[in-house]
Amino acid sequence: MPEPTLIMGAVAYAPKVVTIWEGFKAFFAKNGLAFDYVLYSNYESQVEAQFDGTLHLAWNSPLAWVRAERIARSRGLKVQAVAMRDTDCDLRSAIVVRADSPVQSLTDLRGKTVGLGALDSPQATLIPLDHLRNEGLVKQRDFEARYFDVLGGKHGDHIGGERDAALALMAGEIDACCLIDGNHLAFGLDGTLPPGSTRVVARTGAYDHCNFTTSPGAPAALVDRFVSLLMAMRWDDPQVRPLLELEGLREWRTGRTSGYALLERAVDDEGFYDGDGRITNPDYRY
């Protein structure tokens, strides 16, 4: 009898996703784990597949984790965050202005235009809006929010919206933009934001990003084997390192959920999902 196969879902936010998971599939096979993956065009379909028996686990964005956990809780079920990258932990987003801007603090954004990423981006939209709200600034009341809504359903797992917002900032079309710290740095290195051209006026609190989320009823033995193989991957192993580099990490860590509180609050305040995981944002398209 053939060994049971662990089925994972992943979102195809870029062509490299196929290369990444083909590489991991070969790694798992070499180490005795039958593994396969299903690609989705958006996280909403992927999360829903976690509840119809299609997937044993999914490589979820933080927003997808929030939805999966809410759906599970509403049905009396459980999902778990079993693993994440070192680079998924303790991230921050920045609210950035041009270096010559008169804006010196968040208060100065009253009456201004703030550029955001995709409507469903935790890092460039939901969490920054939450930060501004908690500083007394509410979109469309205290400032104009301009969305750079690229690739709906991908939950900001691309840099398109953030790059477009950064370019609009440089062109003087908006007064500030929101982006994850890592992209602010990257855009400085690739010339999107020339050196010395911007200032950070605020940073959000820390939050976590992606995780492997189990589906309800997933085979525990297969999941445990999957996680143990991830944790055994070492940066100094020349056969493993290319896989880690492709997926943007140096080591895997045990999954945690303590880093999603800011996003949970933002999802509620923005009316993105309800408490049962239903999509409630009327403008969301994926």
N, C-alpha and C positions, 0 to 999 in steps of 0.2 A: 504494500500500500504506500503510495507517495506521501511524503511529508506534507502537512498542511502549510499553506502559504499565507504569510502575513501581508495584507493589502493596505497600502497607505495612500492617502490622497494628498495631492500638491497642486498649487495653482500655477499655471503657466504664465507668469508675469513677464518673462523674457525667454528667448530661445535657449539660453544656457541652462534652463531648468531641466531639459531633456538630458543634457550632458551630465549634470549633477546627479540625477537619480539613476541614470544608467550606470554611472560609476559606483554609486552606493549599492545598487542591485548586485553588481559583480563582487563587491567587497563582502556583502552578506552571504552570497552563494559560496564564496571561497571559505567562509567561516561556518558553513553548515546551516544557514538560515534561509529557507525558501521565502523570497520576498518579491513583491511586485508593487507597482504603483499605478494610480489612475490620475490623469491630469484634468483639471477643471479650468474653465475660463474665468471663474469668479469664486470668491470665498463663500458666498451665500449658498450656491449649489453644493459646494463641498461640505459645508456644515450640515446641510439637510441630508446629504448622503451618509453622514455618520449615524443617522437615526432610521435608515431604511434597510440596514444590513449590508450595504455595499462596502463600507470601509471598516477596518479594525482600528485605525488611527489616522490622524491627519496632521500635516505640517501647517499649523494655523497661525495666522496673524493675531496680534493681540485683540483686535476687534472680533475676529472669528472666534477666539477663545471666549470672549464675553458672551457672544450669542450662543455658542454651544453649551456653555454652563447654564445659561438661563433656560434654554429649551429643556435640558436634562432635568433641572430642578423643577420645572413646571410639570414634568411627567413622572416625578418621583424616581428619577434615574440619576446616575452619576457619570461624570466624565472626569478624567484626571490629566493634569499637565505633568508628563513623566520625564521630559528632557528639554533642554534649551541650550543655546550657544552661550559661551562666555560673553559674546558681543551683544546678547539680548538683554543684558542686565544693567540696570542703573543708567539709563539713557536720559537725555534732556533735549528739549527743543528750545530754539532761540527765536526771539522777536528782534528783527534786524532792521536798521535804517541806513540810509546813505551816510557816509562820514560827514558830509557837509549839511546834514539835516538839522533844522532847529529843534527837533524832537530830542529831549534829554531824558525823559522818563515816560512811563506808560501814561501818566496823566496828560501828557502833551499829545497823545493820540486822539483825544476828543475832537470830533469833527474831521478826522483824517480818514484815509482809505488804507485798509490793511489787507494785504494779499495773503491768501490761504492756499493750501494744496487742494487735492481732490476732496470731494464732499465726504468721502469715507476714510480719509487719512487720519489715523490716530495722532501721528507725529506732527503733521503740518496743518491740521484743522481742529480736530476735536479737543485734544489736550491744550493747545494754545488758546482756543476759545474759552475753555474752562479756566485757564490761568487769568485771562483778561477779565472774565466775569467775576472771579474772586478778588480782583483788584478794583472792582466797581465799574468795569467797562463792558457794556452789553452790546453785541452787534446790532446794527441798524437802529440803535437808540443813541449810542454814544460815538460810534464810528461806523463807517461803511465797510462791509466785508465783501471782498471780491474773491470769488473762488476761481482757481485754475484747475478745473475739474477734468482731469485726464484719466482715461482708462478706469472707468467705474467698475466696481466689483473687485478690484485688485487691492483695496485697502492701503493704498499708498506704497505698496511693495515695488515701486519704481520711482524714478526721480523726475518724471516728466512734469508733474504739476509744480513741484518745488523749484525746478529749474525755470519754468515759465514765470513763476512769481519773482524769482531772483532777477531775471532779465527785465521784467516790468519795473522792478525797483530801480535798476540801473538806468532805464529809459525815462524815469520820472513819472511813470503812469500811476504809481501807488506810493504811499508814504512809508510803508513798512511791509515786511513779509515775514512769514513764519516758516521755519524749516528745522529739521533735526540737526543737532550740532555737527554730526558727521558729514552731512551734505553741505553745511556752511563751510566746513573745512575743505571738502572736496571741490566745491565750486571756486574756492580761492586758489586751489592748485591747478585747476583746468582752465582758468581764465574767465569763467562765467562771471565771477565777482573779482575784479582786479585787486591785487594786494593793496590794502589800506583804503578801499573804497566803501567799506561798511563799518557800522558799529553795532554791537549787541546792547539793546536797552533793557532786556530782561531775559531770564531763562526760566523755564517751567521747573516744577519739581521733578524728581527722578521717577522713571517708570520702566517697565520691562516690555520686551517686544515679543518675538515669536516663540511658540512652543509646540512640541508634539503632544497632541490631545488624543487620548484614547476614546473610542466609541463605547457606548454602553454595551456590556456583555462581551467585550473583546477578549479573545483567548489569552488568559493571564500568562501562560507559559511562553507563548510566542512574544508577547510584549516584553516580558522580562528578559528574554534572550536578545531581543532587539536593543533594549536599553543597555544591557551589559556589554554588547558589542560596541555600541556608541562610546560608552565610557572607557573602553579599552583602547580607543583610537589615540595615537600619540603623534604630536607634531613632528617629532624627530624620526618618525618612520617614513622613509622615502616613498613607500607605496601608498601610504595613507595621506601624507601631507597635501598632495594635489587636490584630494577631495575636500579637505578642510579649507584650503585656500579658495576653492570654488564656492563653497557655502559660507565663506566669510567668518571663520572662527579659528581659534587655536586649540580649544578644548570644549568638550561637551560637559554640561552641568546638569545636576538633578533639577527637574522642573519645580518651579515655585509659583505661587499665585499672589504673593504679597505685593508684587509690583504692578498690579492692575487697578488699584483703588482710584487713581486719578482718571483713568479711562472709564471705569464704571460710572463715576460721577458725571463725567462729560457726556456719556451716552444718555444718561437720564435727563440732564439739563438741556441737551440738544434735541431730545425726543427722537433719537436715532432708532433704538429698539425699545419695546416695552419690557416689562418684567418677565414675560414669558418668551422673549426672544423674537417676537414678531417685528418685522420692519415697519416702522411708523413714520419715517421721514418721507413726506410726500414728493420731495424733489429727487430722491435717490433713484438712479438708473444703473443697471448692471447687466 
